[in-house]
Amino acid sequence: MSNPTQVIIFGGAGFVGTHLAADLVASRKYERVVSVDIGPPRANIAGVEYLFHDVRESIDPNIANGSPADIFNLAAVHVTPGHPDGDYYYTNVLGAVNVCRFANETGSKNLVFTSSISIYGPSEAALDEEAKPAPVSAYGRSKLAAEKIHLLWQAEAPDRKLTIVRPAVIYGPYERGNFTRLSRMMERRAFIYPGRTDTIKSCGYVRDLVTSMIFMSARNEGTSIYNFSFEHRYTISEICSTFSRVAGYHQPQFVIPIWLMNMAALPFEVLQTFGMKTGINRDRVRKLWFSTNILPKRLVASGFRFSYDLESSLAEWKRESRLKDFD
Protein backbone atom coordinates (compact mmCIF):
# COMPACT_ATOMS: atom_id res chain seq x y z
CA MET A 1 0.00 0.00 0.00
CA SER A 2 1.35 3.43 -0.96
CA ASN A 3 2.26 6.03 1.63
CA PRO A 4 0.91 9.43 0.54
CA THR A 5 3.14 12.41 1.10
CA GLN A 6 0.18 14.72 1.71
CA VAL A 7 -2.78 14.84 4.07
CA ILE A 8 -5.98 16.78 3.49
CA ILE A 9 -8.25 17.75 6.40
CA PHE A 10 -11.79 18.71 5.46
CA GLY A 11 -13.03 20.90 8.31
CA GLY A 12 -9.43 21.55 9.30
CA ALA A 13 -9.98 25.12 10.48
CA GLY A 14 -12.24 24.16 13.38
CA PHE A 15 -11.54 23.17 16.97
CA VAL A 16 -10.45 19.55 16.46
CA GLY A 17 -9.03 20.24 12.99
CA THR A 18 -6.66 22.90 14.33
CA HIS A 19 -5.19 20.46 16.86
CA LEU A 20 -5.03 17.68 14.27
CA ALA A 21 -3.22 19.91 11.77
CA ALA A 22 -0.67 20.91 14.41
CA ASP A 23 0.06 17.27 15.25
CA LEU A 24 0.36 16.25 11.60
CA VAL A 25 2.81 19.07 10.89
CA ALA A 26 4.83 18.16 13.97
CA SER A 27 4.96 14.49 12.90
CA ARG A 28 6.89 15.45 9.73
CA LYS A 29 5.27 12.47 8.04
CA TYR A 30 3.83 14.60 5.24
CA GLU A 31 5.38 17.06 2.81
CA ARG A 32 2.03 18.83 2.49
CA VAL A 33 -0.66 19.38 5.15
CA VAL A 34 -3.83 20.95 3.74
CA SER A 35 -6.84 22.34 5.61
CA VAL A 36 -10.04 22.77 3.59
CA ASP A 37 -12.78 24.75 5.31
CA ILE A 38 -15.23 27.65 4.96
CA GLY A 39 -13.93 29.84 7.76
CA PRO A 40 -10.72 31.17 9.28
CA PRO A 41 -8.76 28.72 11.46
CA ARG A 42 -9.11 28.82 15.22
CA ALA A 43 -5.32 29.27 15.22
CA ASN A 44 -2.93 29.61 12.30
CA ILE A 45 -0.56 26.65 12.27
CA ALA A 46 2.77 27.18 10.53
CA GLY A 47 3.25 24.63 7.77
CA VAL A 48 -0.47 24.23 6.98
CA GLU A 49 -1.84 25.21 3.57
CA TYR A 50 -5.32 26.72 4.10
CA LEU A 51 -7.86 26.42 1.28
CA PHE A 52 -11.41 27.76 1.21
CA HIS A 53 -14.11 25.35 0.05
CA ASP A 54 -17.56 24.26 1.18
CA VAL A 55 -17.93 20.46 1.25
CA ARG A 56 -21.58 20.87 0.29
CA GLU A 57 -20.24 21.67 -3.17
CA SER A 58 -18.34 19.27 -5.44
CA ILE A 59 -14.66 19.19 -4.52
CA ASP A 60 -12.12 19.81 -7.25
CA PRO A 61 -9.74 16.81 -7.37
CA ASN A 62 -6.98 19.21 -8.44
CA ILE A 63 -6.71 20.16 -4.76
CA ALA A 64 -4.65 16.97 -4.45
CA ASN A 65 -2.18 18.07 -7.18
CA GLY A 66 -2.54 14.76 -8.99
CA SER A 67 -1.50 12.58 -6.05
CA PRO A 68 -3.39 10.46 -3.51
CA ALA A 69 -3.73 11.78 0.04
CA ASP A 70 -4.55 10.61 3.50
CA ILE A 71 -7.91 12.24 4.22
CA PHE A 72 -9.58 13.35 7.44
CA ASN A 73 -13.24 14.35 7.14
CA LEU A 74 -14.13 16.54 10.11
CA ALA A 75 -16.48 18.91 8.27
CA ALA A 76 -19.90 19.11 9.91
CA VAL A 77 -22.72 21.18 11.28
CA HIS A 78 -22.59 19.93 14.85
CA VAL A 79 -24.04 22.41 17.37
CA THR A 80 -27.28 20.88 18.59
CA PRO A 81 -29.84 22.18 19.15
CA GLY A 82 -29.14 25.30 17.16
CA HIS A 83 -29.92 24.69 13.49
CA PRO A 84 -32.95 23.68 11.40
CA ASP A 85 -33.02 19.91 10.90
CA GLY A 86 -32.31 20.23 7.19
CA ASP A 87 -28.99 21.96 7.82
CA TYR A 88 -27.53 18.88 9.50
CA TYR A 89 -28.41 16.63 6.56
CA TYR A 90 -27.38 19.19 3.96
CA THR A 91 -23.86 19.52 5.34
CA ASN A 92 -23.17 16.21 7.07
CA VAL A 93 -24.66 13.85 4.47
CA LEU A 94 -23.94 15.77 1.28
CA GLY A 95 -20.48 16.57 2.63
CA ALA A 96 -19.81 12.86 3.14
CA VAL A 97 -20.84 12.15 -0.45
CA ASN A 98 -18.53 14.85 -1.81
CA VAL A 99 -15.53 13.87 0.33
CA CYS A 100 -15.89 10.20 -0.62
CA ARG A 101 -16.20 11.16 -4.29
CA PHE A 102 -13.05 13.26 -3.93
CA ALA A 103 -11.21 10.30 -2.36
CA ASN A 104 -12.33 8.09 -5.23
CA GLU A 105 -11.30 10.59 -7.92
CA THR A 106 -7.85 11.15 -6.40
CA GLY A 107 -7.08 7.49 -5.73
CA SER A 108 -6.85 8.13 -2.00
CA LYS A 109 -7.05 4.95 0.06
CA ASN A 110 -7.03 6.07 3.70
CA LEU A 111 -9.93 8.05 5.16
CA VAL A 112 -10.72 9.00 8.76
CA PHE A 113 -14.23 10.24 9.54
CA THR A 114 -15.38 11.90 12.75
CA SER A 115 -18.88 10.76 13.58
CA SER A 116 -20.46 11.29 17.03
CA ILE A 117 -21.83 9.46 20.05
CA SER A 118 -25.12 11.16 19.11
CA ILE A 119 -25.76 8.16 16.86
CA TYR A 120 -26.53 6.18 20.05
CA GLY A 121 -28.95 8.65 21.61
CA PRO A 122 -29.01 9.44 25.36
CA SER A 123 -28.64 6.50 27.73
CA GLU A 124 -28.24 5.88 31.45
CA ALA A 125 -26.76 2.45 30.65
CA ALA A 126 -23.16 2.24 29.46
CA LEU A 127 -22.92 1.81 25.70
CA ASP A 128 -19.97 0.39 23.77
CA GLU A 129 -19.57 0.00 20.01
CA GLU A 130 -21.85 -3.04 19.94
CA ALA A 131 -24.85 -0.95 21.05
CA LYS A 132 -27.57 -0.44 18.48
CA PRO A 133 -27.67 3.11 17.12
CA ALA A 134 -30.80 5.00 18.19
CA PRO A 135 -30.31 8.68 17.34
CA VAL A 136 -32.98 11.07 18.58
CA SER A 137 -31.78 14.26 16.86
CA ALA A 138 -31.30 15.35 13.27
CA TYR A 139 -27.60 15.72 14.07
CA GLY A 140 -27.32 12.12 15.25
CA ARG A 141 -29.33 10.78 12.32
CA SER A 142 -27.27 12.76 9.82
CA LYS A 143 -24.02 11.45 11.32
CA LEU A 144 -25.28 7.87 11.16
CA ALA A 145 -26.22 8.36 7.50
CA ALA A 146 -22.76 9.85 6.84
CA GLU A 147 -21.15 6.76 8.41
CA LYS A 148 -23.04 4.56 5.94
CA ILE A 149 -21.82 6.65 3.01
CA HIS A 150 -18.20 6.29 4.14
CA LEU A 151 -18.70 2.54 4.64
CA LEU A 152 -19.98 2.24 1.06
CA TRP A 153 -16.83 4.01 -0.15
CA GLN A 154 -14.60 1.55 1.74
CA ALA A 155 -16.56 -1.49 0.51
CA GLU A 156 -15.91 -0.57 -3.13
CA ALA A 157 -12.23 -1.59 -2.92
CA PRO A 158 -10.55 -4.03 -0.51
CA ASP A 159 -7.36 -1.93 -0.21
CA ARG A 160 -9.20 1.11 1.19
CA LYS A 161 -8.92 1.92 4.88
CA LEU A 162 -11.74 3.64 6.76
CA THR A 163 -11.51 4.70 10.40
CA ILE A 164 -14.66 6.08 12.03
CA VAL A 165 -14.37 7.72 15.44
CA ARG A 166 -17.44 8.50 17.54
CA PRO A 167 -16.30 11.19 20.00
CA ALA A 168 -18.11 12.12 23.19
CA VAL A 169 -18.00 15.74 24.39
CA ILE A 170 -14.56 17.06 23.45
CA TYR A 171 -12.93 20.00 25.19
CA GLY A 172 -9.65 21.89 25.21
CA PRO A 173 -7.94 24.98 23.77
CA TYR A 174 -9.95 26.83 21.06
CA GLU A 175 -13.10 24.89 21.99
CA ARG A 176 -15.61 27.73 22.59
CA GLY A 177 -18.23 25.15 23.48
CA ASN A 178 -19.74 23.22 26.39
CA PHE A 179 -16.77 23.22 28.75
CA THR A 180 -15.90 26.85 28.04
CA ARG A 181 -19.50 27.88 28.78
CA LEU A 182 -19.50 25.81 31.98
CA SER A 183 -16.29 27.45 33.16
CA ARG A 184 -17.70 30.93 32.55
CA MET A 185 -20.87 30.11 34.48
CA MET A 186 -18.94 28.61 37.38
CA GLU A 187 -16.63 31.63 37.47
CA ARG A 188 -19.73 33.83 37.94
CA ARG A 189 -21.26 31.35 40.42
CA ALA A 190 -24.15 31.11 38.00
CA PHE A 191 -24.20 27.37 37.34
CA ILE A 192 -27.04 25.37 38.88
CA TYR A 193 -27.36 21.62 38.42
CA PRO A 194 -30.19 20.80 35.98
CA GLY A 195 -32.42 18.31 37.75
CA ARG A 196 -29.69 16.22 39.40
CA THR A 197 -25.97 16.01 40.10
CA ASP A 198 -25.28 12.47 38.86
CA THR A 199 -25.87 12.95 35.13
CA ILE A 200 -23.07 11.13 33.31
CA LYS A 201 -21.33 13.22 30.67
CA SER A 202 -18.74 11.10 28.89
CA CYS A 203 -16.01 13.39 27.62
CA GLY A 204 -12.44 13.52 26.37
CA TYR A 205 -9.55 15.91 25.88
CA VAL A 206 -8.94 17.09 22.33
CA ARG A 207 -5.25 16.13 22.34
CA ASP A 208 -6.04 12.54 23.28
CA LEU A 209 -8.73 12.48 20.58
CA VAL A 210 -6.27 13.56 17.90
CA THR A 211 -3.67 11.04 19.09
CA SER A 212 -6.29 8.28 19.03
CA MET A 213 -7.32 9.11 15.44
CA ILE A 214 -3.75 8.84 14.20
CA PHE A 215 -3.13 5.71 16.30
CA MET A 216 -6.25 3.84 15.20
CA SER A 217 -5.83 4.82 11.55
CA ALA A 218 -2.25 3.49 11.54
CA ARG A 219 -3.40 0.14 12.97
CA ASN A 220 -6.42 -0.22 10.70
CA GLU A 221 -6.22 -2.43 7.59
CA GLY A 222 -9.87 -2.28 6.58
CA THR A 223 -12.70 -0.76 8.59
CA SER A 224 -12.41 0.37 12.19
CA ILE A 225 -15.18 2.03 14.20
CA TYR A 226 -14.52 3.14 17.76
CA ASN A 227 -15.87 5.37 20.53
CA PHE A 228 -13.72 8.07 22.01
CA SER A 229 -14.06 9.21 25.62
CA PHE A 230 -12.23 8.75 28.89
CA GLU A 231 -12.64 5.29 30.38
CA HIS A 232 -14.02 6.90 33.50
CA ARG A 233 -17.50 8.28 32.83
CA TYR A 234 -17.51 11.55 34.71
CA THR A 235 -20.70 12.91 36.24
CA ILE A 236 -21.58 16.59 35.99
CA SER A 237 -20.79 16.88 39.71
CA GLU A 238 -17.30 15.41 39.18
CA ILE A 239 -16.69 17.76 36.25
CA CYS A 240 -17.69 20.79 38.35
CA SER A 241 -15.56 19.60 41.27
CA THR A 242 -12.55 19.28 38.98
CA PHE A 243 -13.05 22.79 37.60
CA SER A 244 -13.23 23.99 41.21
CA ARG A 245 -9.92 22.34 42.14
CA VAL A 246 -8.09 23.49 39.00
CA ALA A 247 -9.40 27.05 38.77
CA GLY A 248 -10.54 27.81 42.30
CA TYR A 249 -14.17 28.22 41.31
CA HIS A 250 -16.93 27.96 43.87
CA GLN A 251 -18.46 24.47 43.87
CA PRO A 252 -22.13 24.59 42.70
CA GLN A 253 -24.56 23.62 45.45
CA PHE A 254 -28.08 24.02 44.09
CA VAL A 255 -30.26 21.76 41.96
CA ILE A 256 -33.26 23.09 40.03
CA PRO A 257 -36.05 20.55 39.33
CA ILE A 258 -36.22 19.72 35.65
CA TRP A 259 -39.89 20.72 35.41
CA LEU A 260 -39.04 24.18 36.69
CA MET A 261 -36.20 24.55 34.20
CA ASN A 262 -38.53 23.59 31.37
CA MET A 263 -41.02 26.21 32.49
CA ALA A 264 -38.27 28.83 32.71
CA ALA A 265 -37.19 28.02 29.15
CA LEU A 266 -40.63 28.65 27.63
CA PRO A 267 -40.42 32.49 27.53
CA PHE A 268 -37.08 32.24 25.72
CA GLU A 269 -38.63 29.93 23.12
CA VAL A 270 -41.34 32.53 22.56
CA LEU A 271 -38.67 35.19 22.02
CA GLN A 272 -37.00 32.93 19.46
CA THR A 273 -40.23 32.74 17.44
CA PHE A 274 -39.89 36.51 17.03
CA GLY A 275 -36.34 36.17 15.75
CA MET A 276 -34.45 36.79 19.01
CA LYS A 277 -31.79 34.10 19.44
CA THR A 278 -31.24 33.23 23.10
CA GLY A 279 -29.79 29.71 22.97
CA ILE A 280 -32.18 28.68 25.76
CA ASN A 281 -34.88 26.10 25.06
CA ARG A 282 -36.32 22.86 26.43
CA ASP A 283 -34.27 20.73 24.03
CA ARG A 284 -31.08 22.16 25.51
CA VAL A 285 -32.42 21.59 29.04
CA ARG A 286 -33.18 17.95 28.24
CA LYS A 287 -29.69 17.56 26.77
CA LEU A 288 -28.21 18.73 30.09
CA TRP A 289 -30.38 16.36 32.10
CA PHE A 290 -29.89 13.15 30.08
CA SER A 291 -26.75 11.05 30.50
CA THR A 292 -24.33 10.21 27.71
CA ASN A 293 -22.73 7.07 29.08
CA ILE A 294 -20.16 5.83 26.57
CA LEU A 295 -17.44 3.17 26.81
CA PRO A 296 -14.33 3.37 24.58
CA LYS A 297 -14.10 -0.42 24.55
CA ARG A 298 -12.33 -0.92 21.21
CA LEU A 299 -9.89 1.92 21.76
CA VAL A 300 -8.74 0.49 25.09
CA ALA A 301 -8.60 -3.06 23.69
CA SER A 302 -6.35 -1.79 20.88
CA GLY A 303 -3.69 -0.81 23.41
CA PHE A 304 -4.22 2.96 23.26
CA ARG A 305 -3.04 4.80 26.38
CA PHE A 306 -4.58 8.09 27.39
CA SER A 307 -2.07 10.82 28.18
CA TYR A 308 -4.53 12.79 30.32
CA ASP A 309 -7.37 12.51 32.77
CA LEU A 310 -9.93 15.23 33.44
CA GLU A 311 -7.88 17.07 36.06
CA SER A 312 -4.53 17.04 34.25
CA SER A 313 -6.14 18.14 30.97
CA LEU A 314 -8.04 21.03 32.58
CA ALA A 315 -4.84 22.11 34.32
CA GLU A 316 -2.96 22.10 31.00
CA TRP A 317 -5.76 24.01 29.27
CA LYS A 318 -5.84 26.66 31.99
CA ARG A 319 -2.07 26.96 31.91
CA GLU A 320 -2.03 27.51 28.13
CA SER A 321 -4.94 29.98 28.05
CA ARG A 322 -3.86 33.43 26.89
CA LEU A 323 -6.77 35.84 27.28
CA LYS A 324 -8.88 34.15 29.92
CA ASP A 325 -8.99 30.81 31.67
CA PHE A 326 -10.18 28.01 29.37
CA ASP A 327 -10.26 30.14 26.21
Residue pairs with C-beta under 8 A, 6 or more apart in sequence:
1 109
1 159
2 68
2 109
4 30
4 67
4 68
4 69
4 70
4 108
4 110
5 30
5 31
5 32
5 67
6 30
6 31
6 32
6 33
6 34
6 64
6 65
6 67
6 69
6 70
7 24
7 29
7 30
7 32
7 33
7 34
7 69
7 70
7 71
7 72
8 34
8 36
8 63
8 64
8 69
8 70
8 71
8 72
9 17
9 20
9 21
9 24
9 33
9 34
9 35
9 36
9 71
9 72
9 74
10 36
10 37
10 55
10 71
10 72
10 73
10 74
10 75
10 95
10 99
11 17
11 36
11 37
11 55
11 72
11 73
11 74
11 75
11 76
11 114
12 18
12 20
12 21
12 34
12 35
12 36
12 37
12 41
12 48
12 50
12 72
12 74
13 35
13 37
13 38
13 39
13 40
13 41
13 42
13 50
14 37
14 39
14 42
14 74
15 42
15 170
15 172
15 174
15 175
15 176
15 177
15 206
16 74
16 114
16 167
16 170
16 206
16 209
16 210
17 35
17 37
17 41
17 72
17 74
18 41
18 42
18 43
18 45
18 174
19 172
19 173
19 174
19 206
19 207
19 209
19 210
20 72
20 74
20 210
20 213
21 33
21 35
21 41
21 45
21 48
22 43
22 45
23 210
23 211
23 214
24 30
24 33
24 214
25 33
25 45
25 46
25 47
25 48
27 214
30 70
32 49
32 65
33 47
33 48
33 49
34 48
34 49
34 50
34 51
34 63
34 69
35 41
35 48
35 49
35 50
35 51
36 51
36 52
36 53
36 55
36 59
36 63
36 75
37 50
37 51
37 52
37 53
37 75
38 52
38 53
38 54
41 48
41 50
42 174
42 176
43 174
44 50
51 63
53 59
53 60
53 63
55 73
55 75
55 91
55 94
55 95
55 98
55 99
56 90
56 91
56 94
56 95
56 98
57 98
58 98
58 101
59 98
59 99
59 101
59 102
61 102
61 105
61 106
63 102
64 102
64 106
64 108
67 106
68 106
68 107
68 108
68 109
69 106
69 108
70 108
70 110
70 111
70 112
70 217
71 99
71 102
71 103
71 108
71 110
71 111
71 112
72 111
72 112
72 113
72 114
72 213
73 95
73 96
73 99
73 111
73 112
73 113
73 114
73 150
74 114
75 91
75 95
75 99
76 91
76 92
76 95
76 114
76 143
77 83
77 87
77 88
77 90
77 91
77 92
77 139
78 116
78 139
79 177
80 88
80 118
80 137
80 138
80 139
80 287
81 137
81 281
81 283
81 284
81 287
82 279
85 138
86 138
88 137
88 138
88 139
88 141
88 142
89 138
89 141
89 142
89 145
91 142
92 139
92 142
92 143
92 145
92 146
93 142
93 145
93 146
93 149
95 146
96 113
96 145
96 146
96 149
96 150
97 149
99 111
100 111
100 149
100 150
100 152
100 153
102 108
103 109
103 111
103 153
104 153
104 156
109 157
109 159
109 160
109 161
110 160
110 161
110 217
111 150
111 153
111 154
111 160
111 161
111 162
111 163
112 162
112 163
112 164
112 165
112 213
112 217
113 146
113 147
113 150
113 162
113 163
113 164
113 165
114 165
114 167
114 213
115 143
115 144
115 146
115 147
115 164
115 165
115 166
115 167
116 139
116 140
116 143
116 166
116 167
117 127
117 166
117 167
117 168
117 202
117 227
117 229
117 292
117 294
118 135
118 137
118 139
118 140
118 143
119 133
119 135
119 140
119 143
119 144
119 147
119 166
120 127
120 131
120 133
120 134
120 135
120 140
120 166
120 294
121 133
121 134
121 135
121 136
121 140
122 136
122 287
122 290
122 291
122 292
123 131
123 291
123 292
123 293
124 200
124 291
124 293
125 293
126 233
126 293
126 294
126 295
127 227
127 293
127 294
127 295
128 227
128 294
128 295
128 296
128 297
128 298
129 166
129 225
129 226
129 227
129 297
129 298
130 297
133 144
135 141
135 143
135 144
147 164
147 225
150 162
150 164
151 162
151 164
151 223
153 160
153 162
154 160
154 161
154 162
154 222
154 223
158 222
161 217
161 220
161 221
161 222
161 223
162 220
162 222
162 223
162 224
163 213
163 216
163 217
163 220
163 223
163 224
163 225
163 226
164 223
164 224
164 225
164 226
165 209
165 212
165 213
165 216
165 226
165 227
165 228
166 225
166 226
166 227
166 228
166 294
167 204
167 209
167 227
167 228
167 229
168 201
168 202
168 203
168 204
168 227
168 228
168 229
168 292
168 294
169 178
169 179
169 201
169 202
169 203
169 204
169 229
169 292
170 203
170 204
170 205
170 206
170 209
170 228
171 177
171 178
171 179
171 180
171 203
171 204
171 205
171 206
171 313
171 317
172 179
172 205
172 206
172 207
172 313
172 317
173 206
173 317
173 320
173 321
173 327
175 206
175 326
179 203
179 326
180 326
180 327
182 191
182 239
182 240
182 243
183 243
183 247
183 249
183 325
183 326
185 191
186 240
186 243
186 244
186 247
186 249
186 250
186 252
187 247
187 249
187 325
189 249
189 250
191 240
191 252
192 252
192 254
192 255
192 256
193 236
193 237
193 252
193 254
193 255
193 256
194 255
194 256
194 258
194 261
194 285
194 288
194 289
195 255
195 256
195 257
195 258
195 261
195 288
195 289
196 255
196 289
197 235
197 236
197 237
197 255
198 235
198 236
198 237
199 235
199 236
199 288
199 289
199 290
199 291
200 233
200 234
200 235
200 291
200 292
200 293
201 233
201 234
201 235
201 236
201 239
201 291
201 292
202 229
202 230
202 233
202 234
202 292
202 293
202 294
203 229
203 230
203 234
203 239
203 310
204 228
204 229
204 230
205 308
205 310
205 313
207 307
207 308
207 313
208 228
208 306
208 307
208 308
208 313
209 228
211 304
211 307
212 226
212 228
212 299
212 304
215 302
215 304
216 224
216 226
216 299
216 302
216 304
217 224
219 302
224 298
225 298
226 296
226 298
226 299
226 302
227 294
227 295
227 296
227 297
227 298
227 299
228 296
228 299
229 294
229 295
229 296
230 296
230 306
230 309
230 310
231 295
231 296
231 300
231 306
232 309
232 310
233 293
233 294
233 295
234 242
234 310
236 288
238 310
239 310
240 249
240 251
240 252
241 251
242 310
242 311
242 314
243 249
243 314
244 250
244 251
245 311
246 311
246 314
246 315
246 318
247 314
247 318
247 325
247 326
258 285
258 289
261 285
261 289
262 282
262 285
265 280
265 281
265 282
265 284
265 285
266 282
268 278
268 280
268 281
269 280
269 281
269 282
271 278
272 278
272 281
308 316
314 326
317 326
318 325
318 326
321 327
